[in-house]
Amino acid sequence: MTKHYDAIILGGGAAGLMTAWQAGLRGKKVRVLERSKKVGRKILMSGGGRCNFTNLHITESDFLCSNPHFVKSALNRYTAWDFIGKVIEHNIPYHERSHGQLFCDNKAKDILNMLLDECASVGTEISTECDITGIASIDDKKFQVTTNSGVLYASSVVVATGGLSIPSMGTTPFGYEIAEQFGLPVTSRRASLVPYTFDGEYKNMFSRLSGNAIDTRITFDKTSFEEAMLFTHRGLSGPVVLQISNYWTPGQAITVDLLPSVNAETLLIEVKTKRPKSVLRTVLNDHLPKNLVLELEALWWPDLKDKPIAELSNGQLAKISANLSAWEVIPAGTEGYKTAEVTLGGVDTDYLSSKTMEAKTQPGLYFVGEVVDVTGHLGGFNFQWAWSSGFACGNSL
Ligand SMILES: Cc1cc2nc3c(=O)[nH]c(=O)nc-3n(C[C@H](O)[C@H](O)[C@H](O)COP(=O)(O)OP(=O)(O)OC[C@H]3O[C@@H](n4cnc5c(N)ncnc54)[C@H](O)[C@@H]3O)c2cc1C
């Protein structure tokens, strides 16, 4: 018996399940085909197991996309508050952390269960361990989807296969390949929201400091973020580093302000007057971890380290404070897809409708979630894109 669906959704992650739920609410017959053993695995591992499911301060400028206006329509039609409303309806306890980030109080599984309950209530069929071997457009209104367990037919196919990060979860480039098969360009991709690696002396230094976290402001080009930075055995990590990785051009320097809440030069000149006998190390120990200050001392003022600050010229203090507030470091690279949260780049949005996510050149073919060239900042934005794009698509199938 041939099986015909209104829509077949490839990938049972955040965006795929949201699309299925919304289409089901409108009475559509939907089947989700998931390659791995379980659906929603990235939801389960997200936000340190508590899923940072959205953010209270979402604007289009929190997203990177080669067409910055593309995200507007979907984000306006399904906002953070729409999703929060569902979370409340399902009695899922949650809390706000810094920068408007919303997390589950208990487990990320609460969010997955909500999506699965809603999908079940609208009759979504979900198949796991499903290998899709081919998609073909048979005529204007029909797609044929060939899988390891038979051939299926659908009026629409929604590609929700996500990105390439965490390959151990069985991520695939299948979504990009389908785009190319149907003539949609895919922008260049790289691992993003990802820690930096360093070579040489910086690698050794950061490794010795591994485990220390400090608040910094990191700037690349005209973009800055101010949050915690973590020293690791391989380089630098922490929220501020992940954020700037979205904007970074490999091979270029990033600028780190180690004292973002004080003017370093004013601080040192003031101390020179008020505590002239202090050495720089003691002054900076009030603001930075002691082992970091020792490393910086060896790097920038080894010959002056035991001199009272009164003996340092204003020029010397200006040079040291310039290093403290604008330290230029060139990462060797990133930790790559192994630890990245997202893939930057994806299906070219010029070829998709921003209202429905449908391919402009192939009626009935849709792309939602991370497979699209839309990447959010760290902080719940990537899930919001999955919910909003899934809503837009699910309501137009
Ligand atoms: C460690 C980690 C933590 C994160 N934490 C957060 C967070 O707290 N907040 C936030 O907003 N974002 C977070 N993200 C990002 C977020 O998880 C993704 O942006 C989001 O899951 C994208 O949703 P998606 O449905 O497009 O893709 P996914 O959730 O990745 O789902 C894609 C699905 O498609 C399946 N699939 C792949 N290939 C095929 C195929 N060939 N056939 C069938 N199925 C296939 C996959 O198995 C998967 O189930 C995190 C990411 C990681 C890696």
The ligand as an SDF file (V2000), in Angstrom:
LIG
                    3D

 53 58  0  0  0  0  0  0  0  0999 V2000
   26.0090   21.2800   22.8730 C   0  0  0  0  0  0  0  0  0  0  0  0
   24.9600   22.1890   22.2910 C   0  0  0  0  0  0  0  0  0  0  0  0
   24.2390   23.0140   23.1290 C   0  0  0  0  0  0  0  0  0  0  0  0
   23.2920   23.9070   22.6000 C   0  0  0  0  0  0  0  0  0  0  0  0
   22.5830   24.6870   23.4590 N   0  0  0  0  0  0  0  0  0  0  0  0
   21.6720   25.5580   22.9530 C   0  0  0  0  0  0  0  0  0  0  0  0
   20.8700   26.3240   23.8210 C   0  0  0  0  0  0  0  0  0  0  0  0
   20.8910   26.1590   25.0480 O   0  0  0  0  0  0  0  0  0  0  0  0
   20.0340   27.2490   23.2550 N   0  0  0  0  0  0  0  0  0  0  0  0
   19.9160   27.4030   21.8850 C   0  0  0  0  0  0  0  0  0  0  0  0
   19.1310   28.2420   21.4340 O   0  0  0  0  0  0  0  0  0  0  0  0
   20.6290   26.6280   21.0450 N   0  0  0  0  0  0  0  0  0  0  0  0
   21.4830   25.7090   21.5480 C   0  0  0  0  0  0  0  0  0  0  0  0
   22.1940   24.9000   20.6820 N   0  0  0  0  0  0  0  0  0  0  0  0
   21.9130   24.9970   19.2380 C   0  0  0  0  0  0  0  0  0  0  0  0
   20.6050   24.2310   18.9290 C   0  0  0  0  0  0  0  0  0  0  0  0
   20.6900   22.9450   19.4990 O   0  0  0  0  0  0  0  0  0  0  0  0
   20.3770   24.1030   17.4330 C   0  0  0  0  0  0  0  0  0  0  0  0
   20.5030   25.3500   16.8060 O   0  0  0  0  0  0  0  0  0  0  0  0
   18.9880   23.5320   17.1660 C   0  0  0  0  0  0  0  0  0  0  0  0
   18.9000   22.2460   17.7080 O   0  0  0  0  0  0  0  0  0  0  0  0
   18.7020   23.4780   15.6760 C   0  0  0  0  0  0  0  0  0  0  0  0
   17.4840   22.8170   15.4670 O   0  0  0  0  0  0  0  0  0  0  0  0
   17.2470   21.9820   14.1410 P   0  0  0  0  0  0  0  0  0  0  0  0
   15.9410   21.2610   14.3270 O   0  0  0  0  0  0  0  0  0  0  0  0
   17.4360   22.8170   12.9530 O   0  0  0  0  0  0  0  0  0  0  0  0
   18.4270   20.9100   14.1240 O   0  0  0  0  0  0  0  0  0  0  0  0
   18.6720   19.7050   15.1440 P   0  0  0  0  0  0  0  0  0  0  0  0
   18.0880   19.9750   16.4420 O   0  0  0  0  0  0  0  0  0  0  0  0
   20.1280   19.4020   15.0310 O   0  0  0  0  0  0  0  0  0  0  0  0
   17.8370   18.5180   14.4910 O   0  0  0  0  0  0  0  0  0  0  0  0
   18.1750   17.9540   13.2370 C   0  0  0  0  0  0  0  0  0  0  0  0
   17.6780   16.5260   13.2630 C   0  0  0  0  0  0  0  0  0  0  0  0
   17.8290   15.9730   11.9470 O   0  0  0  0  0  0  0  0  0  0  0  0
   18.3560   14.6700   12.0650 C   0  0  0  0  0  0  0  0  0  0  0  0
   19.0270   14.3320   10.8100 N   0  0  0  0  0  0  0  0  0  0  0  0
   20.2400   14.7620   10.3680 C   0  0  0  0  0  0  0  0  0  0  0  0
   20.4960   14.2260    9.1700 N   0  0  0  0  0  0  0  0  0  0  0  0
   19.4210   13.4600    8.8370 C   0  0  0  0  0  0  0  0  0  0  0  0
   19.1180   12.6220    7.7270 C   0  0  0  0  0  0  0  0  0  0  0  0
   19.9780   12.4770    6.7120 N   0  0  0  0  0  0  0  0  0  0  0  0
   17.9340   11.9820    7.7220 N   0  0  0  0  0  0  0  0  0  0  0  0
   17.0520   12.1100    8.7640 C   0  0  0  0  0  0  0  0  0  0  0  0
   17.3090   12.8370    9.8570 N   0  0  0  0  0  0  0  0  0  0  0  0
   18.4840   13.5220    9.8830 C   0  0  0  0  0  0  0  0  0  0  0  0
   19.2840   14.7610   13.2620 C   0  0  0  0  0  0  0  0  0  0  0  0
   19.5590   13.4870   13.7970 O   0  0  0  0  0  0  0  0  0  0  0  0
   18.4870   15.6400   14.1990 C   0  0  0  0  0  0  0  0  0  0  0  0
   17.6090   14.8990   15.0140 O   0  0  0  0  0  0  0  0  0  0  0  0
   23.1010   23.9770   21.1920 C   0  0  0  0  0  0  0  0  0  0  0  0
   23.8120   23.1330   20.3530 C   0  0  0  0  0  0  0  0  0  0  0  0
   24.7340   22.2330   20.8970 C   0  0  0  0  0  0  0  0  0  0  0  0
   25.4830   21.3350   19.9640 C   0  0  0  0  0  0  0  0  0  0  0  0
  1  2  1  0
  2  3  1  0
  2 52  2  0
  3  4  2  0
  4  5  1  0
  4 50  1  0
  5  6  2  0
  6  7  1  0
  6 13  1  0
  7  8  2  0
  7  9  1  0
  9 10  1  0
 10 11  2  0
 10 12  1  0
 12 13  2  0
 13 14  1  0
 14 15  1  0
 14 50  1  0
 15 16  1  0
 16 17  1  0
 16 18  1  0
 18 19  1  0
 18 20  1  0
 20 21  1  0
 20 22  1  0
 22 23  1  0
 23 24  1  0
 24 25  2  0
 24 26  1  0
 24 27  1  0
 27 28  1  0
 28 29  2  0
 28 30  1  0
 28 31  1  0
 31 32  1  0
 32 33  1  0
 33 34  1  0
 33 48  1  0
 34 35  1  0
 35 36  1  0
 35 46  1  0
 36 37  1  0
 36 45  1  0
 37 38  2  0
 38 39  1  0
 39 40  1  0
 39 45  2  0
 40 41  1  0
 40 42  2  0
 42 43  1  0
 43 44  2  0
 44 45  1  0
 46 47  1  0
 46 48  1  0
 48 49  1  0
 50 51  2  0
 51 52  1  0
 52 53  1  0
M  END
$$$$
